[in-house]
């Protein structure tokens, strides 16, 4: 399957706010549009930051600021205390937004975007080109891609020997499997794998790897799980 890029899955119908947009208006925009964050841009659509639900939940005006013990404050730097105060008391997007935003270019792969989301524990990644915001990839976009992905490999007509060669090539690149203990054959686009494999997890991964090779329509797995020397 061809690699999908950020430009292929990103949302381009974006709701954005200006740096001077007030906090109460931002909260209303989020609520009415059922979104959890809004990008903050300047008049030229340069990305300045993002205001998320997390930036709005700790507010002095609604009584959600926790009363921290004096001794806990000793462990926070003056800069951290200043940032906390600005978040809790700020009135505009520029006050409360998260400024250090991880973004990607339009040619980033969806795998790279998903990895950023996983490693950083975030729900969305802005797509920026020439410094300007052009889209947003969210977890929902990735999930939708998975839902609509179907099984395109089954429709690809390729010679059996080409399919078998690609399976072996992919297996040799996989650090979690030893091809010396496996036998792979392909006939009428149906793959058959036999031999020994070290664990159920690796057996499962082996089947996933074979199924995703374009042209494979079915997999018959007769491998036996057996701890292997050095694996």
C-alpha positions in Angstrom: 0.0 0.0 0.0 1.3 3.4 -0.8 2.2 5.6 2.1 -0.4 8.2 3.0 0.7 11.7 3.8 -0.5 14.3 6.2 -1.9 16.3 3.2 -4.1 13.3 2.3 -5.9 13.0 5.7 -5.6 16.5 7.2 -8.7 18.6 7.9 -8.6 21.9 6.1 -11.9 23.4 7.2 -10.3 24.8 10.3 -11.8 26.9 13.1 -9.1 29.4 14.3 -8.9 32.3 16.7 -6.7 35.4 16.8 -4.3 36.2 19.7 -6.7 38.8 21.1 -9.7 36.5 21.2 -11.0 36.3 24.7 -11.0 33.2 26.8 -14.8 33.1 27.2 -15.3 33.4 23.5 -12.8 30.6 22.8 -14.7 28.3 25.3 -17.9 29.1 23.5 -16.4 28.4 20.1 -15.2 25.0 21.4 -18.5 24.1 22.9 -20.7 25.1 19.9 -18.4 23.3 17.4 -17.8 20.3 19.7 -14.0 20.6 19.3 -11.3 20.2 22.0 -8.8 22.8 20.7 -8.4 25.8 18.4 -5.2 27.0 16.7 -4.2 30.6 17.3 -3.0 32.4 14.1 -2.0 35.9 13.1 -3.4 37.8 10.1 -1.2 35.9 7.7 -2.2 32.6 9.1 1.1 31.9 10.8 0.6 29.4 13.6 1.3 31.1 17.0 0.0 28.4 19.3 -3.0 26.2 20.3 -5.6 26.7 23.0 -6.9 23.3 24.2 -9.4 22.2 26.9 -6.4 21.6 29.1 -5.5 25.3 28.8 -8.9 26.4 30.1 -9.8 24.0 32.9 -7.7 25.7 35.6 -9.2 29.1 35.9 -9.4 31.5 38.8 -12.7 33.0 37.6 -14.5 29.7 37.9 -12.8 28.5 41.0 -10.9 25.6 39.5 -7.4 26.7 40.6 -6.1 24.2 43.3 -4.8 25.7 46.5 -1.3 24.5 46.6 0.6 24.1 49.8 3.3 26.6 50.4 5.9 23.8 50.7 5.0 22.4 47.2 5.6 25.8 45.7 9.2 25.5 46.9 9.7 22.9 44.2 8.4 25.0 41.4 10.6 27.6 39.7 9.5 31.2 39.5 9.0 30.8 35.8 6.7 27.9 36.3 4.7 29.8 38.9 4.5 32.8 36.5 3.2 30.5 33.7 0.6 28.9 36.0 -0.6 32.4 37.1 -0.9 33.5 33.5 -2.9 30.4 32.6 -5.3 30.9 35.5 -5.8 34.6 35.2 -5.2 35.4 31.4 -8.0 36.8 29.4 -6.9 36.2 25.8 -5.7 33.4 23.6 -2.2 34.9 23.7 -2.2 34.6 27.5 -3.3 31.0 27.8 -2.3 29.2 24.6 0.4 26.6 24.4 3.2 28.2 22.4 5.6 25.4 21.8 3.5 23.4 19.3 4.8 20.3 17.5 3.8 20.6 13.8 4.6 18.7 10.6 4.9 19.5 6.9 2.3 18.3 4.4 4.6 15.5 3.2 5.0 13.9 6.6 3.7 10.4 6.5 0.7 9.4 8.6 3.0 6.9 10.4 5.2 9.9 11.5 2.2 11.9 12.6 0.8 8.9 14.6 4.2 8.4 16.2 4.3 12.0 17.3 0.8 11.7 18.8 1.8 8.5 20.6 5.1 9.7 22.0 3.9 13.1 23.1 0.4 12.0 24.2 -1.4 14.7 22.1 -4.6 14.4 20.1 -3.8 16.7 17.1 -0.8 17.8 15.0 -1.0 21.0 12.9 0.2 20.9 9.3 2.4 23.9 8.4 3.8 24.9 5.0 6.0 27.9 4.6 5.2 28.9 8.2 1.5 29.0 7.5 -1.2 26.7 9.0 -2.8 24.7 6.2 -4.4 21.8 8.0 -4.7 19.7 11.1 -4.4 15.9 11.6 -6.3 14.6 14.6 -6.6 11.2 16.1 -10.1 11.1 14.6 -8.5 11.5 11.1 -6.2 8.6 11.7 -9.1 6.4 13.0 -11.2 7.3 10.0 -8.3 6.3 7.7 -8.2 3.0 9.5 -11.9 2.5 9.2 -12.0 3.3 5.5 -8.8 1.4 4.7 -10.6 -1.8 4.0 -8.3 -4.5 2.5 -6.9 -3.0 -0.8 -4.2 -5.7 -0.9 -6.8 -8.3 -2.0 -7.6 -6.3 -5.2 -3.9 -6.1 -6.3 -3.1 -8.7 -9.0 0.6 -9.7 -8.8 2.5 -12.8 -9.7 2.8 -15.3 -6.8 6.6 -15.3 -7.0 6.7 -11.5 -6.6 4.4 -11.6 -3.6 6.5 -14.4 -2.0 9.7 -12.4 -2.6 8.2 -9.3 -0.9 7.1 -11.3 2.1 10.6 -12.7 2.5 12.1 -9.3 2.1 9.9 -7.8 4.7 10.5 -10.7 7.1 14.3 -10.3 6.8 13.9 -6.7 7.8 11.8 -7.6 10.9 14.1 -7.9 13.9 11.6 -10.0 15.9 11.6 -13.1 13.6 14.2 -15.5 12.3 13.4 -16.7 8.7 15.7 -19.6 9.1 13.0 -21.5 11.0 10.2 -20.5 8.6 8.9 -21.7 5.2 6.8 -19.4 3.0 5.0 -20.3 -0.2 2.4 -18.4 -2.2 -0.1 -20.0 -4.6 -3.1 -18.2 -6.3 -2.4 -15.2 -4.1 -2.8 -17.3 -0.9 0.2 -17.4 1.4 1.1 -20.5 3.5 3.6 -20.2 6.3 5.0 -23.2 8.3 7.9 -23.8 10.7 8.7 -22.7 14.2 8.3 -19.3 15.8 9.3 -18.2 19.3 6.0 -16.9 20.8 2.3 -16.2 20.2 3.0 -12.5 19.9 5.5 -13.1 17.1 3.1 -15.5 15.4 0.4 -12.9 15.5 2.8 -10.2 14.1 3.9 -12.7 11.4 0.3 -13.1 10.1 -0.2 -9.3 10.2 3.0 -8.7 8.2 2.0 -11.3 5.5 -1.6 -10.0 5.2 -0.5 -6.5 4.5 1.7 -7.4 1.6 -0.2 -6.2 -1.6 -1.7 -9.2 -3.5 -2.1 -11.5 -0.5 -5.8 -12.6 -0.3 -5.5 -15.2 2.5 -3.0 -16.7 5.0 -2.7 -20.3 6.1 -0.5 -20.5 9.2 0.7 -23.9 10.4 3.6 -22.6 12.4 4.2 -24.0 15.9 5.2 -21.8 18.8 8.5 -23.0 20.3 11.2 -21.0 22.2 14.1 -20.8 19.8 17.8 -20.6 20.7 19.0 -17.0 21.1 15.6 -15.5 20.5 
